[in-house]
Amino acid sequence: MEKNFRPNPNSFKNTFCVFNEVAIESINGLKIQYDSKSGSKYYYTKTGMYRLSNHWGRLANSKWRLEPLEPETISKIKLGFASWENFYPDNAVEELYYLEANFQNRTVNYQHKNNPNYDKKAILRTSFETTKRIKQIRNLFSLTSWAKYFEYDEIDNLRKKIIHELIFTNKTLEEIKKEFI
């Protein structure tokens, strides 16, 4: 009988990780190795961790995000998988995060600088600065009232230019807007 793989309990403290949603059948035959007080269930393997949960995002002292399946499942309880090498260190003082915008879906997410896809073009920011920029970009995506002060032919082009500046420069939103008035 194969012994259960069990990581050090402290190895997840202060981490950032992006889990990918997988089919619930992925855990068939696996034993729950940790059942949290909040109802999340954890399954550890030699290659990574499965997490079955109805909540994602900020967890105690970590930031774990779930990338949903396409098309998105309707169940509130989602199963995510992450390889061990996808857990990156997190803290409030270092500039660890960069932003990615999806203009088609009108979404923005943050990624860790240790992500192998980071091309070193987007500006790295602290958690606080990243959260502030995310809020600004989400407002630009969802609202139109901000655009009444601008002359433009196509709001989506203006939106894209401003968001691009928020991601790839250290200019404030006010400085960027002044450039486009």
C-alpha positions in Angstrom: 0.0 0.0 0.0 1.4 3.4 -1.0 1.9 5.9 1.8 -0.1 9.1 1.6 2.0 12.1 0.5 1.7 14.9 3.1 3.4 18.3 2.8 4.6 20.4 5.7 1.6 22.2 7.1 3.5 25.5 7.1 4.4 25.2 3.4 1.2 27.0 2.4 1.5 30.0 4.7 1.9 33.3 2.9 1.6 31.9 -0.6 0.0 32.9 -3.9 -1.3 30.2 -6.2 -3.6 29.9 -9.2 -5.6 26.7 -9.2 -7.2 25.4 -12.4 -10.7 24.0 -12.0 -10.9 20.3 -12.9 -13.6 17.7 -13.1 -14.8 16.3 -9.7 -13.9 12.8 -11.0 -10.2 13.8 -10.7 -10.3 13.0 -7.0 -12.0 9.6 -7.3 -9.9 7.2 -5.2 -8.1 9.9 -3.3 -8.5 10.3 0.5 -9.3 13.7 2.1 -6.1 14.6 3.9 -7.2 17.8 5.5 -10.7 19.1 6.2 -10.7 22.8 7.2 -13.1 24.4 9.6 -14.5 26.4 6.7 -15.5 23.3 4.9 -12.7 23.1 2.3 -11.3 19.6 1.6 -7.7 19.0 0.6 -6.2 16.1 -1.3 -2.4 15.9 -1.7 -0.5 14.1 -4.3 3.2 13.9 -5.2 2.5 16.3 -8.1 0.3 18.9 -6.4 -2.8 19.7 -4.4 -6.6 19.3 -5.1 -8.8 21.7 -3.2 -12.6 21.2 -3.1 -14.2 24.5 -1.9 -17.0 27.0 -2.2 -14.7 29.9 -1.6 -11.5 31.2 -3.3 -9.4 34.3 -3.1 -7.9 35.5 0.2 -7.6 32.6 2.6 -6.2 33.3 6.0 -2.6 34.4 5.1 -2.6 33.3 1.4 -4.1 34.3 -1.9 -5.4 31.3 -3.9 -7.4 32.0 -7.1 -9.4 29.5 -9.2 -9.4 29.7 -13.0 -12.8 28.3 -14.0 -13.5 25.6 -16.6 -14.9 26.8 -19.9 -17.8 26.7 -20.0 -18.1 27.6 -16.4 -19.7 25.0 -14.1 -22.9 26.0 -12.2 -22.0 24.3 -9.0 -20.9 26.6 -6.2 -18.4 24.0 -4.9 -15.4 23.8 -7.3 -12.5 21.5 -7.4 -9.1 23.1 -8.3 -5.7 21.6 -8.8 -2.3 23.3 -8.5 1.1 21.8 -9.0 3.5 22.3 -6.1 5.8 24.5 -8.2 2.9 26.9 -8.7 2.9 28.1 -5.0 4.8 31.3 -4.8 5.8 33.4 -1.8 3.6 36.3 -0.8 4.1 39.2 1.5 2.8 42.8 1.8 6.0 44.7 1.3 7.7 43.3 -1.9 6.6 44.2 -5.4 5.5 40.7 -6.4 2.5 41.2 -8.6 1.6 42.3 -12.1 -1.7 42.8 -13.8 -3.2 41.1 -16.9 -6.3 42.5 -18.6 -8.7 40.5 -20.8 -10.4 43.1 -22.9 -12.7 40.7 -24.6 -14.2 39.5 -21.2 -13.6 42.9 -19.5 -11.7 41.3 -16.6 -8.4 41.9 -14.9 -6.4 39.6 -12.7 -3.1 39.7 -10.9 -0.2 37.3 -11.4 2.9 36.6 -9.4 6.3 37.6 -10.8 7.6 34.0 -10.5 4.9 32.9 -13.0 6.9 31.5 -16.0 4.6 33.5 -18.3 5.7 36.8 -16.9 7.4 38.7 -19.8 8.8 41.5 -17.4 6.9 44.2 -19.3 4.0 44.9 -16.8 5.0 46.9 -13.8 5.5 44.9 -10.5 3.6 46.2 -7.5 2.9 45.4 -3.9 -0.3 43.7 -2.9 -1.9 47.0 -1.8 -0.9 48.8 -5.0 -2.1 45.9 -7.1 -5.5 45.9 -5.4 -5.9 49.6 -6.0 -5.1 49.2 -9.7 -7.5 46.3 -10.0 -10.3 48.3 -8.6 -9.5 51.2 -11.0 -9.4 48.9 -14.0 -12.7 47.1 -13.0 -14.4 50.5 -12.8 -13.1 51.5 -16.2 -14.4 48.2 -17.6 -17.9 48.4 -15.9 -18.7 52.1 -15.9 -19.0 54.7 -18.6 -19.6 57.9 -16.5 -15.8 58.5 -16.3 -15.7 58.9 -20.1 -18.0 62.0 -20.3 -15.0 64.3 -19.9 -13.2 62.8 -22.9 -13.5 63.3 -26.7 -13.4 59.9 -28.3 -14.8 58.0 -31.2 -14.9 54.6 -29.6 -15.0 54.2 -25.8 -13.4 50.7 -25.9 -10.3 52.1 -27.6 -10.0 54.8 -25.0 -10.6 52.3 -22.2 -7.9 50.0 -23.6 -5.4 52.9 -23.8 -6.0 54.0 -20.2 -5.9 50.4 -18.9 -2.7 49.7 -20.8 -1.1 52.7 -19.1 -2.3 51.5 -15.7 -0.7 48.1 -16.2 2.6 49.2 -17.9 3.5 52.5 -16.2 3.7 53.9 -12.7 1.5 56.9 -13.7 -1.5 57.5 -11.5 -5.0 57.3 -13.0 -5.3 61.0 -12.8 -2.1 61.6 -14.7 -3.2 59.1 -17.4 -6.6 60.7 -17.7 -5.0 64.2 -18.1 -3.0 62.9 -21.1 -6.2 61.8 -22.9 -8.3 65.0 -22.2 
